[in-house]
Amino acid sequence: MKKPPLFLSILALSLLQFTLTGCGKNTPSSPAPATPAPDWNISGPATLNAGAYDYGNVHLYGNGVLYLMGPGGAATGAAVTLNLTGAFVMDAGASVVGYGAGYGPGLGPGTGGVSFANVGGGGHGGAGGTGGLAAGGPANDDSAGPTLMGSGGGSTLNSGAGGALLKITAVSATLNGTILLDGTSAVSGGGAGGALYVQANTIFGGGLLSAAGGGSLTPNTGGGGGGLITLSVHSGYYFTGTVNVAGNSGSSTGTTGANGLFTQTGY
């Protein structure tokens, strides 16, 4: 049998390759779709330990209470980040509680000083109050984007703890409930208020956001400084609620902690 000319064989091979490769071009394969982050609906007590968490939408209904805890459920060390691809919504009556869940007594970059029975309050957004001969803890952290918990009062035995850190990144945030990140009061040296940082395209709501310092009861001890609350929006700021970053009182010659900082900014 007579073989076809060489140029016809080459042409047939080229046509076959053209057909198999889609007009001579390799079609890239599409990556598998990522698994969507789950939604979380909270209608009762719930707990988040320290760490970063990814969700779609988070909704706290009227009876929902979210407690912020330290690593492994510890009472202190609660630094929690929520990264959301959707909305963070708090209904009226809902709450997030990180009261006294920050740095423990005697701990943190703003912990108060100690001089015999004199104890200073913890500092954060505002400096802690002096306690007689003991210095108050210094103000610390960044009001444009806080990253730290509130510091404790100076005594590891008898001072208050600082408030927790909660950071929320979402498409939108509706804050009609209560977020409580105060430092605790104590017999000697109040804890500093914690920090709330919410970054979203739009922020709505009329709730209560609190990162206040804790008070001190024993003579010559200082109150805790206020914390930091930062609400950062890209396109719309509609929050009409109450913000509390006040420092708290000391006792006798102890002084009141300085007020913290509330910042409304854009990104």
Secondary structure, DSSP 4 states (H G I P E B T S, - for coil): -PPPPHHHHHHHHHHHHHHHTTTT-PPPPPPPPPPPPPPEEESSEEEE-SEEEEES-EEE-TT-EEEE--GGG-SS--EEEEEESSEEEE-TT-EEE-TT-SS-TT-STTPPPEETTEEPPP-SSSPPPPBTTBPPPPP-S-TTS---PPPPPS-TTTPPPPPPEEEEE-SEEEE-SEEE-PPPPBSS-PPPP-EEEEEEEEEEE--EEE-PPPPB-STTBPPPPP-EEEEEEEEEEEE-SEEE------BTT--PPPP-EEEEEE-
